[in-house]
């Protein structure tokens, strides 16, 4: 969770009104949410999980960028867990109180959903003494649960963070 120079090629490009990056993001988010909806319907759960993770990470990093704004150092792109830890660190350092809805959703992602995602995405075929009794159907059910929960979290986090960012802009 280390900051790098803001010009680093792995730093998220901050949003600006009517910018190429905002137009591209709008297109990408539309495609991602459409694919999530289709993925749930068509049982393409691995894709749903990956897209939910990407959306959540981007929304968290967007909010973090708003908070640290014009600093010379920014966070490079990172995992969803790292992004949430970075945001929580920045709000603590600056004595900012996040709305309880956002804090609760991000805590849910960090402490619960990311574990489900890891098991679904990284351990689907791994057999250990701990999961030996989990057959294909159980693993498919776990995969579906992680996908459905991730999709709901991605939508809720997008809505809540975008609402909060909009409110911050009016105050600043």
VENVEN-V675612 format. One record per residue. N is the residue number from 1. RES is the residue in three letters. OMEGA is omega as a letter, one per 40 degrees, with the letter a starting at -180 (none if undefined). Layout:
n->N res->RES omega->OMEGA
n->N res->RES omega->OMEGA
//
This chain:
n->1 res->UNK omega->a
n->2 res->UNK omega->i
n->3 res->UNK omega->i
n->4 res->UNK omega->i
n->5 res->UNK omega->a
n->6 res->UNK omega->i
n->7 res->UNK omega->a
n->8 res->UNK omega->a
n->9 res->UNK omega->i
n->10 res->UNK omega->i
n->11 res->UNK omega->i
n->12 res->UNK omega->i
n->13 res->UNK omega->a
n->14 res->UNK omega->i
n->15 res->UNK omega->i
n->16 res->UNK omega->a
n->17 res->UNK omega->i
n->18 res->UNK omega->i
n->19 res->UNK omega->i
n->20 res->UNK omega->a
n->21 res->UNK omega->i
n->22 res->UNK omega->i
n->23 res->UNK omega->i
n->24 res->UNK omega->i
n->25 res->UNK omega->i
n->26 res->UNK omega->i
n->27 res->UNK omega->a
n->28 res->UNK omega->i
n->29 res->UNK omega->i
n->30 res->UNK omega->i
n->31 res->UNK omega->a
n->32 res->UNK omega->a
n->33 res->UNK omega->i
n->34 res->UNK omega->i
n->35 res->UNK omega->i
n->36 res->UNK omega->i
n->37 res->UNK omega->i
n->38 res->UNK omega->a
n->39 res->UNK omega->i
n->40 res->UNK omega->a
n->41 res->UNK omega->a
n->42 res->UNK omega->i
n->43 res->UNK omega->i
n->44 res->UNK omega->a
n->45 res->UNK omega->i
n->46 res->UNK omega->i
n->47 res->UNK omega->i
n->48 res->UNK omega->a
n->49 res->UNK omega->a
n->50 res->UNK omega->a
n->51 res->UNK omega->i
n->52 res->UNK omega->i
n->53 res->UNK omega->a
n->54 res->UNK omega->a
n->55 res->UNK omega->a
n->56 res->UNK omega->i
n->57 res->UNK omega->a
n->58 res->UNK omega->i
n->59 res->UNK omega->i
n->60 res->UNK omega->a
n->61 res->UNK omega->i
n->62 res->UNK omega->i
n->63 res->UNK omega->i
n->64 res->UNK omega->i
n->65 res->UNK omega->i
n->66 res->UNK omega->a
n->67 res->UNK omega->a
n->68 res->UNK omega->i
n->69 res->UNK omega->a
n->70 res->UNK omega->i
n->71 res->UNK omega->a
n->72 res->UNK omega->a
n->73 res->UNK omega->a
n->74 res->UNK omega->i
n->75 res->UNK omega->i
n->76 res->UNK omega->i
n->77 res->UNK omega->a
n->78 res->UNK omega->i
n->79 res->UNK omega->i
n->80 res->UNK omega->i
n->81 res->UNK omega->i
n->82 res->UNK omega->i
n->83 res->UNK omega->i
n->84 res->UNK omega->i
n->85 res->UNK omega->i
n->86 res->UNK omega->i
n->87 res->UNK omega->a
n->88 res->UNK omega->i
n->89 res->UNK omega->a
n->90 res->UNK omega->a
n->91 res->UNK omega->i
n->92 res->UNK omega->a
n->93 res->UNK omega->a
n->94 res->UNK omega->a
n->95 res->UNK omega->i
n->96 res->UNK omega->i
n->97 res->UNK omega->i
n->98 res->UNK omega->i
n->99 res->UNK omega->a
n->100 res->UNK omega->i
n->101 res->UNK omega->a
n->102 res->UNK omega->a
n->103 res->UNK omega->a
n->104 res->UNK omega->i
n->105 res->UNK omega->a
n->106 res->UNK omega->i
n->107 res->UNK omega->i
n->108 res->UNK omega->i
n->109 res->UNK omega->a
n->110 res->UNK omega->a
n->111 res->UNK omega->a
n->112 res->UNK omega->a
n->113 res->UNK omega->a
n->114 res->UNK omega->i
n->115 res->UNK omega->i
n->116 res->UNK omega->i
n->117 res->UNK omega->a
n->118 res->UNK omega->i
n->119 res->UNK omega->a
n->120 res->UNK omega->a
n->121 res->UNK omega->a
n->122 res->UNK omega->a
n->123 res->UNK omega->a
n->124 res->UNK omega->a
n->125 res->UNK omega->a
n->126 res->UNK omega->i
n->127 res->UNK omega->i
n->128 res->UNK omega->i
n->129 res->UNK omega->a
n->130 res->UNK omega->a
n->131 res->UNK omega->a
n->132 res->UNK omega->a
n->133 res->UNK omega->i
n->134 res->UNK omega->i
n->135 res->UNK omega->a
n->136 res->UNK omega->a
n->137 res->UNK omega->i
n->138 res->UNK omega->i
n->139 res->UNK omega->i
n->140 res->UNK omega->i
n->141 res->UNK omega->i
n->142 res->UNK omega->i
n->143 res->UNK omega->i
n->144 res->UNK omega->i
n->145 res->UNK omega->i
n->146 res->UNK omega->a
n->147 res->UNK omega->a
n->148 res->UNK omega->i
n->149 res->UNK omega->i
n->150 res->UNK omega->i
n->151 res->UNK omega->i
n->152 res->UNK omega->i
n->153 res->UNK omega->i
n->154 res->UNK omega->i
n->155 res->UNK omega->a
n->156 res->UNK omega->a
n->157 res->UNK omega->i
n->158 res->UNK omega->a
n->159 res->UNK omega->a
n->160 res->UNK omega->a
n->161 res->UNK omega->i
n->162 res->UNK omega->i
n->163 res->UNK omega->a
n->164 res->UNK omega->i
n->165 res->UNK omega->i
n->166 res->UNK omega->i
n->167 res->UNK omega->i
n->168 res->UNK omega->i
n->169 res->UNK omega->i
n->170 res->UNK omega->a
n->171 res->UNK omega->a
n->172 res->UNK omega->none
//
